[in-house]
Amino acid sequence: MIPVILAGGKGERFWPLSRKHRPKQFLSLDGSGNSLLQTTANRLLNLAGGWQGLWVITAAHLAAGVREQLPDLPSENLLVEMEGRDTAPAVAWATLEIAQRHGEDAVIGFFPADHWIGDQAAFEKTIRAAEELAVQQSGIATLGIMPTFPSTGYGYIEQGEAIGNFGSELPGYKVSRFTEKPDQPTAEAFLATGRFSWNGGMFIFPANVVLSELQTYAPEIIQPLQQHGPSIYPNLPKLSIDYALMEKTDRAYVLPVSFKWDDLGDWNAIERLLKDENPNVELAKHVGLDTQGALIYATGDDDLIVTIGLEDTVIVRDGKVTLIVKKDRTQDIKKLLKQLQDHPQWSELL
């Protein structure tokens, strides 16, 4: 299998630590000392058979950072987008390039650069099973993360007809439907059925399957790429692979998996990873009085954060910027950044 890391994201909800030229995939957020991109690459190396089999697709302004963080990645395996157009053009272009080099029977896997996975052995076993499913069914296999709570921040996959076991023991299902992020009552109803899993955003398929499906459901993306190559990128529609293809195809399959997983979408994810018996998660020098349920992060070794009477708050200090936000409002960081964009004097902070 040829794994491809999708490494063009912005990670805006991790601002101010995540910036335009230092997005979250370049940061170490899980306590490992490695960046999320490096951790993802290391996770995929066995599946790829080494660096020669691993690919990365990223944005032009991030290419130098990728090369710095992954010096063993062959230069020809790094695809650089002229302009970010979301994941559908990225998947289409990478699939075309790999099919040209390795043939349309090549099995490809796409993996976001910013996920945390707690069990390497279970992950590899699951991906092998997904590869088996995709080849046997001539389909697109995706991983459905078994929900641990009724999240309103994830998309969901509803499993339909059972099609057998793969990798000796993992059950596979036809996808009944993909559903966008639901409200709280809907999420609770999904969990009650036992048929829904979180959409982990990982896809495994033979190249010819996705090239054929893109011709049917997203010709406005695949045909210009075939005719003009990546130079057409700025003219392609900005669409996610979920919207452009996965929500429409009838060749989608899901493997529900139960290993520990997090998409590290915002600052609250760090608390989920690192929370222990202490009242706060402290990644900085902190002196607090009557403060609990706080996440405190600073990049400066000499920075001291002092708090009094705070609850359920995220405090992040990076250079000239300090962010203070209630935990239930971290999704609004993206709105705040749009306000900063309207003030040229703050552009260096984005």
C-alpha positions in Angstrom: 0.0 0.0 0.0 1.1 3.6 -0.7 0.2 5.9 2.2 -0.3 9.6 1.4 -0.2 12.2 4.2 -2.5 15.1 3.8 -0.4 17.9 5.3 -1.9 21.1 3.9 -4.2 22.1 6.8 -4.1 25.3 8.8 -4.9 24.2 12.3 -6.5 27.6 13.0 -8.2 26.4 16.2 -4.7 25.9 17.8 -3.9 29.6 17.3 -1.8 31.4 18.6 0.6 28.4 18.7 -0.4 27.4 15.2 0.3 30.1 12.6 0.3 30.3 8.8 3.9 29.1 8.4 3.8 26.9 11.5 0.5 25.0 11.4 -0.4 22.4 14.0 1.1 19.5 12.0 4.5 21.0 12.6 4.0 21.2 16.3 4.5 18.7 19.1 1.2 18.6 21.0 1.0 15.1 22.3 4.0 15.1 24.7 6.1 12.9 22.4 8.7 15.4 21.4 7.9 14.8 17.7 5.6 16.9 15.6 2.2 15.6 14.6 3.6 15.2 11.0 6.6 13.3 12.1 4.5 11.0 14.3 2.1 10.4 11.4 5.0 9.5 9.1 6.5 7.2 11.6 3.2 5.5 12.1 2.9 4.8 8.3 6.5 3.7 7.6 5.9 -0.1 8.1 2.8 0.1 5.9 4.7 1.9 3.2 7.7 -0.4 3.4 10.0 2.5 4.2 10.4 6.1 3.1 10.4 5.2 -0.7 6.8 4.2 -0.4 5.5 7.2 1.6 4.0 10.3 0.0 3.0 13.7 1.3 0.9 16.4 -0.3 1.1 19.9 1.2 0.6 23.6 0.4 3.4 25.7 -1.3 4.1 27.8 1.8 4.5 24.7 3.9 6.8 22.7 1.6 10.1 23.8 3.1 8.8 22.9 6.6 7.8 19.5 5.4 11.2 18.9 3.9 12.8 20.1 7.1 10.7 17.8 9.3 10.9 14.8 7.0 14.4 14.9 5.6 14.3 11.2 4.6 11.2 11.7 2.4 12.2 11.4 -1.3 11.7 14.7 -3.1 9.7 13.1 -5.8 7.2 11.8 -3.2 6.3 15.4 -2.0 3.5 17.0 -4.0 3.2 20.7 -3.6 -0.1 22.4 -4.3 0.1 25.9 -5.9 -3.0 26.8 -3.9 -5.0 24.9 -1.3 -8.3 23.7 -2.6 -9.4 21.4 0.2 -9.0 17.6 0.2 -10.9 16.6 -3.0 -8.3 18.1 -5.4 -5.5 16.8 -3.2 -6.8 13.2 -3.3 -7.5 13.5 -7.1 -4.0 14.8 -7.9 -2.1 12.4 -5.7 -4.1 9.5 -7.0 -3.3 10.4 -10.6 0.4 10.8 -9.8 0.6 7.5 -8.0 -1.4 5.7 -10.7 1.0 7.1 -13.4 4.1 5.9 -11.5 2.8 2.6 -10.0 -0.2 1.6 -12.1 -4.0 2.0 -11.6 -4.1 -1.2 -9.5 -1.9 0.4 -6.8 -3.7 0.6 -3.4 -3.5 4.0 -1.9 -4.3 5.2 1.6 -4.9 8.8 2.6 -4.2 9.9 6.2 -4.5 13.4 7.8 -1.2 14.7 9.3 -2.7 15.7 12.6 -4.3 12.7 14.2 -3.3 10.9 17.4 -3.6 7.1 17.6 -2.9 5.2 20.7 -2.2 1.7 19.5 0.2 1.3 16.7 -0.2 -2.5 16.3 -4.0 -2.3 16.2 -3.8 0.6 13.7 -1.5 -1.4 11.3 -3.7 -4.5 11.6 -6.8 -2.4 10.8 -5.2 -0.7 7.8 -4.2 -4.2 6.4 -7.8 -5.3 6.8 -9.1 -2.1 5.1 -6.7 -2.8 2.2 -8.0 -6.4 1.9 -11.6 -5.1 1.9 -10.9 -2.4 -0.7 -9.3 -4.8 -3.1 -11.9 -7.6 -2.6 -14.8 -5.3 -3.0 -13.2 -2.9 -5.6 -14.3 -0.2 -3.2 -13.3 2.7 -0.9 -12.7 1.5 2.6 -12.8 4.0 5.5 -12.3 3.7 9.2 -15.2 4.4 11.5 -14.1 5.3 15.0 -16.4 3.8 17.6 -17.9 6.8 19.5 -17.1 7.2 23.2 -19.5 10.1 23.6 -22.2 11.9 21.5 -19.8 14.4 19.9 -21.2 17.3 17.8 -17.8 18.1 16.4 -17.3 15.0 14.2 -19.0 13.7 11.1 -20.7 10.3 11.4 -20.9 7.1 9.2 -23.9 4.9 9.3 -23.1 1.2 8.6 -25.4 -0.8 6.4 -25.2 -4.3 5.2 -22.5 -6.5 6.7 -20.1 -7.9 4.1 -17.9 -10.2 6.1 -14.8 -10.1 8.2 -11.4 -8.8 7.1 -8.0 -9.2 8.5 -9.4 -12.5 10.0 -11.7 -10.7 12.5 -12.7 -7.2 11.7 -16.2 -6.8 10.4 -16.8 -4.7 7.3 -20.0 -3.0 6.2 -21.4 -1.1 3.3 -21.7 2.6 4.1 -25.4 3.5 4.4 -24.7 7.3 4.6 -22.2 9.9 5.7 -23.6 12.6 8.0 -22.2 16.0 8.8 -21.6 17.2 12.3 -25.0 16.8 14.1 -26.6 18.7 16.9 -26.6 17.2 20.4 -30.0 15.3 20.3 -29.1 13.8 16.9 -25.7 12.7 18.1 -27.3 11.0 21.1 -29.8 9.3 18.8 -27.0 8.1 16.6 -25.2 6.5 19.5 -28.3 4.8 20.7 -28.7 2.8 17.4 -25.2 1.3 17.6 -24.9 1.7 13.8 -22.9 4.9 13.7 -19.2 5.6 14.0 -17.2 8.8 13.8 -15.7 9.7 10.4 -12.0 9.3 10.9 -11.1 10.9 7.6 -8.9 8.0 6.5 -9.5 6.3 3.1 -8.0 3.2 1.4 -8.7 2.2 -2.2 -7.3 0.9 -5.5 -6.4 3.9 -7.6 -8.7 2.9 -10.5 -11.7 2.8 -8.2 -11.4 6.4 -7.1 -10.4 7.7 -10.6 -13.5 6.1 -12.0 -15.8 7.4 -9.2 -14.3 10.9 -9.6 -15.2 10.8 -13.3 -18.8 10.1 -12.3 -19.2 12.4 -9.3 -16.5 15.1 -9.6 -15.6 15.5 -13.3 -15.0 19.2 -12.6 -12.0 18.2 -10.5 -10.5 15.1 -12.2 -10.8 16.1 -15.8 -9.0 19.4 -15.6 -6.2 17.7 -13.7 -5.9 15.0 -16.4 -5.9 17.6 -19.2 -3.7 20.3 -17.7 -1.9 18.8 -14.7 -1.4 20.6 -11.4 -1.1 24.0 -13.1 -4.9 24.1 -13.2 -5.1 24.0 -9.4 -6.2 27.6 -8.7 -9.2 27.1 -11.0 -10.4 23.9 -9.3 -13.4 24.0 -7.0 -12.7 24.1 -3.3 -14.3 20.8 -2.1 -13.7 18.2 0.6 -13.4 14.6 -0.5 -16.3 13.8 1.7 -18.6 16.2 -0.1 -17.2 15.7 -3.6 -17.2 11.9 -3.5 -17.8 9.9 -0.3 -21.3 11.2 0.3 -22.3 10.3 -3.2 -20.5 7.0 -4.1 -22.1 3.6 -3.6 -18.7 2.0 -3.4 -17.9 3.1 0.2 -17.3 0.6 3.0 -16.6 1.1 6.7 -14.5 -0.9 9.2 -15.6 0.1 12.7 -12.5 0.3 15.0 -12.1 0.8 18.7 -8.4 1.9 19.1 -7.9 5.2 20.9 -8.0 8.0 18.4 -8.3 11.8 18.4 -8.3 14.3 15.5 -6.7 17.0 17.7 -9.1 19.5 16.4 -8.7 22.2 19.1 -7.1 22.9 22.4 -9.6 20.7 24.3 -8.0 17.7 22.6 -4.8 18.3 24.5 -6.7 17.9 27.7 -8.3 14.7 26.5 -4.8 13.3 25.9 -3.0 14.6 29.0 -5.6 14.9 31.7 -4.7 13.2 35.0 -5.7 13.5 38.6 -4.4 17.1 38.8 -7.1 19.9 38.7 -5.4 21.5 35.6 -3.4 20.4 32.6 -0.2 22.5 32.9 2.2 22.9 30.0 3.7 26.0 31.4 5.0 27.5 34.7 1.7 28.1 36.6 0.8 29.4 40.0 -2.9 29.3 40.6 -5.4 30.1 43.3 -8.8 28.4 43.2 -8.3 27.5 39.5 -9.5 24.2 38.1 -10.3 22.6 34.8 -7.9 24.9 33.0 -5.4 24.1 30.2 -2.3 26.3 30.5 0.3 26.4 27.8 3.3 28.6 27.2 6.2 28.4 24.7 8.6 30.5 26.7 10.5 28.6 29.4 10.6 31.7 31.6 7.0 32.7 31.1 4.9 32.5 34.3 1.1 32.3 34.1 -0.7 33.3 37.3 -4.5 32.6 37.7 -7.1 33.3 40.3 -10.6 31.7 40.4 -10.7 30.4 36.9 -12.7 27.3 35.7 -12.8 25.5 32.4 -10.5 28.0 30.7 -7.8 27.6 28.1 -4.8 30.0 28.4 -2.1 29.9 25.7 0.9 32.3 25.6 3.2 32.4 22.5 5.5 35.3 22.0 3.5 38.5 21.9 0.1 36.9 22.1 -1.9 35.5 24.9 -5.2 33.7 24.3 -7.8 33.3 27.0 -10.9 31.4 26.1 -13.6 29.3 27.8 -13.3 25.7 26.8 -16.8 25.6 25.2 -15.8 28.5 22.9 -12.6 27.2 21.4 -14.4 26.5 18.1 -14.8 30.3 17.8 -11.1 30.9 17.5 -11.5 30.8 13.7 -14.0 33.6 13.9 -11.6 35.6 15.9 -8.8 35.2 13.3 -11.1 36.6 10.6 -11.4 39.7 12.8 -7.6 39.9 13.1 -7.3 39.7 9.3 -9.2 42.9 9.0 -6.5 44.7 11.0 -3.2 44.9 9.0 -1.2 45.8 12.1 -1.9 42.3 13.4 -1.2 40.3 10.2 2.2 39.1 11.6 0.3 37.3 14.3 -1.7 35.0 11.9 
